[in-house]
């Protein structure tokens, strides 16, 4: 009897394995595919910008693409504008330096420095600022060094913009005590769950999201640019008609 049960279970497992659909990695849409998908909604439009952005000031004294690579990855889930500048600093008081880099147009700042003897991270959430000191992150393996930088940049940005430390899988905001623990950490970006508190902080700084949205949504929100084709004009007319339509009193008399 037991042997029959085992044979039956093995047969079911084999059939399940055959019938189970193979999981394939999702490929990012091409600009043409994205345009086709949103065509009936009037296409995609970007909100008007007030010019404000998060500043990454690179004072390491070398030129590479690490800041730009970080921005490219971060913008997959956090749609805010960044500005990258490079220069030098002389003051060793990094708190004063990073606060001094703030302007009306860059109300949040991340500073990159190479200062042996100073902490790897400096966080000043009350000023929406922070720094990453790469002195202890350097490695002969350029890929390992770049990965460490990506992780620490995401951490300093999260902490500086109001997110808090939390041992959550898939998020870079976990307790880290040394570079070995940093290397062992799998996450290289903030968890999407952390983005809400960051969005709130960014909104309080008046940094506008620059995420593209369907034209129809922009019309409903009241900031859509003037229509440039028949589809957009039809959307404007339809939504205008809905807004002007008298409301029906549903309360029975």
C-alpha positions as CSV (number, residue, x, y, z in Angstrom):
1,X,0.0,0.0,0.0
2,X,2.8,2.4,1.0
3,X,4.6,1.7,-2.3
4,X,1.5,2.5,-4.3
5,X,1.1,5.8,-2.5
6,X,4.8,6.7,-3.1
7,X,4.5,5.9,-6.8
8,X,1.3,8.0,-7.0
9,X,3.0,11.0,-5.3
10,X,6.1,10.7,-7.5
11,X,3.8,10.6,-10.6
12,X,2.0,13.7,-9.4
13,X,5.2,15.5,-8.8
14,X,6.5,14.6,-12.3
15,X,3.3,15.8,-13.9
16,X,3.4,19.1,-12.0
17,X,6.9,19.7,-13.1
18,X,6.0,19.1,-16.7
19,X,2.8,21.3,-16.5
20,X,4.3,24.1,-14.5
21,X,5.0,27.1,-16.8
22,X,8.6,28.3,-16.9
23,X,9.3,31.6,-15.3
24,X,11.0,34.0,-17.6
25,X,12.7,37.2,-16.6
26,X,10.7,40.3,-17.5
27,X,12.4,42.4,-20.1
28,X,12.1,46.2,-19.9
29,X,9.9,47.7,-22.5
30,X,11.5,49.6,-25.3
31,X,10.5,53.2,-25.9
32,X,8.5,52.1,-28.9
33,X,6.6,49.4,-26.9
34,X,5.9,51.9,-24.1
35,X,4.6,54.5,-26.6
36,X,2.3,51.9,-28.2
37,X,0.9,50.8,-24.8
38,X,0.0,54.4,-23.7
39,X,-1.1,55.7,-27.1
40,X,-4.8,55.4,-26.4
41,X,-4.2,57.5,-23.2
42,X,-2.6,60.3,-25.2
43,X,1.0,59.1,-24.7
44,X,3.3,59.9,-21.8
45,X,4.1,63.4,-20.5
46,X,6.5,64.6,-17.9
47,X,5.3,66.9,-15.1
48,X,6.6,70.5,-15.2
49,X,9.8,71.0,-13.3
50,X,10.7,73.8,-10.9
51,X,14.4,73.1,-11.4
52,X,15.0,71.6,-7.9
53,X,17.0,68.4,-7.6
54,X,19.0,66.2,-5.2
55,X,22.7,67.1,-5.5
56,X,25.5,64.5,-5.5
57,X,28.8,66.4,-5.1
58,X,31.8,64.2,-5.9
59,X,34.9,65.5,-4.2
60,X,36.9,62.3,-4.3
61,X,39.4,63.7,-6.8
62,X,38.8,61.0,-9.5
63,X,36.4,60.8,-12.3
64,X,34.3,57.7,-12.9
65,X,30.7,56.8,-13.6
66,X,29.7,55.6,-10.1
67,X,27.4,58.6,-9.3
68,X,25.7,58.4,-12.6
69,X,25.3,54.6,-12.4
70,X,23.8,55.0,-8.9
71,X,21.3,57.6,-10.3
72,X,20.3,55.3,-13.2
73,X,19.5,52.4,-10.8
74,X,17.8,54.6,-8.3
75,X,15.5,56.2,-10.8
76,X,14.0,52.8,-11.6
77,X,11.9,53.1,-8.4
78,X,12.4,56.7,-7.2
79,X,11.5,59.2,-9.9
80,X,13.2,62.4,-8.7
81,X,15.7,64.6,-10.5
82,X,19.4,64.5,-9.6
83,X,22.3,66.8,-10.3
84,X,26.0,65.6,-10.3
85,X,28.8,68.1,-9.7
86,X,32.5,67.5,-9.2
87,X,35.0,69.6,-7.3
88,X,37.4,69.8,-4.4
89,X,37.0,70.6,-0.7
90,X,39.6,71.7,1.9
91,X,37.6,71.9,5.1
92,X,37.8,68.6,7.1
93,X,34.5,69.5,8.9
94,X,32.3,67.5,6.5
95,X,29.2,68.5,8.3
96,X,29.8,72.2,7.5
97,X,30.9,71.3,4.0
98,X,27.8,69.3,3.1
99,X,25.5,71.9,4.7
100,X,27.3,74.6,2.8
101,X,26.5,72.9,-0.5
102,X,22.8,73.2,0.0
103,X,21.0,75.9,-2.1
104,X,17.4,76.7,-2.9
105,X,17.7,74.6,-6.0
106,X,19.5,71.7,-4.4
107,X,17.8,71.4,-1.0
108,X,19.2,67.8,-0.4
109,X,22.9,66.9,-0.8
110,X,25.0,63.8,-0.8
111,X,28.8,64.4,-0.6
112,X,31.4,61.9,-1.8
113,X,34.9,62.3,-0.2
114,X,38.1,60.4,0.4
115,X,39.2,61.3,3.9
116,X,41.2,58.6,5.8
117,X,40.5,58.6,9.5
118,X,36.9,59.9,9.2
119,X,33.7,57.8,9.5
120,X,32.4,56.1,6.3
121,X,29.0,57.7,6.7
122,X,27.8,61.0,8.0
123,X,24.0,61.6,8.2
124,X,22.3,64.9,8.9
125,X,18.6,64.3,8.4
126,X,17.6,67.6,9.9
127,X,19.3,69.2,7.0
128,X,18.5,66.5,4.4
129,X,22.2,66.0,3.9
130,X,24.9,63.3,4.3
131,X,28.2,62.1,3.1
132,X,30.0,58.9,2.0
133,X,33.7,58.7,2.8
134,X,35.2,56.1,0.5
135,X,38.5,55.7,2.3
136,X,37.5,52.4,3.9
137,X,35.6,51.2,0.8
138,X,38.5,51.1,-1.6
139,X,39.4,47.7,-3.1
140,X,41.8,46.4,-5.8
141,X,38.7,44.9,-7.4
142,X,37.0,47.8,-9.1
143,X,33.7,46.0,-9.4
144,X,33.6,45.3,-5.6
145,X,34.5,48.9,-4.9
146,X,31.7,50.2,-7.2
147,X,29.2,47.8,-5.5
148,X,30.2,49.1,-2.1
149,X,29.7,52.6,-3.3
150,X,26.3,51.8,-4.7
151,X,25.2,50.3,-1.4
152,X,26.5,53.2,0.7
153,X,25.1,55.8,-1.6
154,X,21.6,54.3,-1.2
155,X,22.0,54.1,2.5
156,X,23.1,57.7,3.0
157,X,20.3,58.9,0.8
158,X,17.7,56.9,2.6
159,X,18.9,58.0,6.1
160,X,19.3,61.7,5.0
161,X,15.8,61.8,3.6
162,X,14.1,60.4,6.7
163,X,14.1,56.6,6.3
164,X,15.1,54.6,9.3
165,X,17.2,51.6,9.8
166,X,15.3,48.3,9.5
167,X,16.5,44.7,9.1
168,X,14.3,44.2,6.1
169,X,15.4,41.7,3.4
170,X,16.0,43.3,0.0
171,X,16.7,46.7,1.5
172,X,20.1,48.4,2.0
173,X,19.0,50.1,5.3
174,X,20.1,47.3,7.5
175,X,22.5,47.5,10.4
176,X,26.1,47.5,9.1
177,X,29.2,47.6,11.3
178,X,32.1,47.0,8.9
179,X,33.0,46.5,5.2
180,X,32.7,42.7,5.5
181,X,29.0,43.0,6.5
182,X,28.6,45.5,3.7
183,X,30.0,43.0,1.2
184,X,27.7,40.2,2.6
185,X,24.6,42.4,2.2
186,X,22.7,41.4,-1.0
187,X,20.6,44.5,-1.4
188,X,22.1,47.4,-3.3
189,X,19.1,49.7,-3.3
190,X,16.3,50.8,-1.0
191,X,13.2,48.7,-0.7
192,X,10.2,50.2,-2.5
193,X,8.5,50.2,1.0
194,X,11.1,52.8,2.1
195,X,10.3,55.1,-0.8
196,X,7.1,56.5,0.7
197,X,8.9,58.2,3.6
198,X,11.5,59.4,1.2
199,X,8.9,60.8,-1.2
200,X,7.3,62.7,1.7
201,X,10.7,64.2,2.6
202,X,11.3,65.1,-1.0
203,X,7.9,66.7,-1.3
204,X,8.5,68.8,1.8
205,X,11.7,70.1,0.1
206,X,9.6,71.0,-3.0
207,X,11.6,68.7,-5.3
208,X,9.1,67.6,-8.0
209,X,8.8,64.1,-9.2
210,X,9.7,63.8,-12.9
211,X,8.0,60.5,-13.6
212,X,6.2,60.3,-16.9
213,X,2.5,59.7,-16.6
214,X,-0.3,59.1,-19.1
215,X,-1.6,62.3,-20.7
216,X,-5.1,61.4,-19.5
217,X,-3.9,61.4,-15.9
218,X,-2.2,64.8,-16.4
219,X,-5.5,66.2,-17.7
220,X,-7.4,65.0,-14.6
221,X,-4.7,66.5,-12.3
222,X,-4.9,69.8,-14.1
223,X,-1.4,70.3,-15.3
224,X,-1.4,68.7,-18.8
225,X,0.2,70.7,-21.7
226,X,-2.0,71.8,-24.6
227,X,-3.1,68.8,-26.8
228,X,-0.9,68.2,-29.8
229,X,-3.0,65.5,-31.6
230,X,-6.5,64.2,-32.0
231,X,-6.2,61.6,-29.3
232,X,-5.1,64.2,-26.7
233,X,-7.8,66.6,-27.8
234,X,-10.5,64.0,-27.5
235,X,-9.3,63.2,-24.0
236,X,-9.4,66.9,-23.0
237,X,-12.9,67.2,-24.4
238,X,-14.2,64.1,-22.7
239,X,-12.7,65.0,-19.2
240,X,-13.9,68.6,-19.5
241,X,-17.4,67.3,-20.3
242,X,-17.4,65.0,-17.3
243,X,-16.3,67.9,-15.0
244,X,-19.1,70.2,-16.4
245,X,-21.8,67.5,-16.2
246,X,-24.2,68.4,-13.5
247,X,-24.1,66.2,-10.4
248,X,-27.2,64.1,-9.8
249,X,-28.7,64.2,-6.4
250,X,-29.0,60.6,-5.4
251,X,-30.6,61.3,-2.1
252,X,-34.2,60.1,-2.3
253,X,-36.8,62.7,-1.3
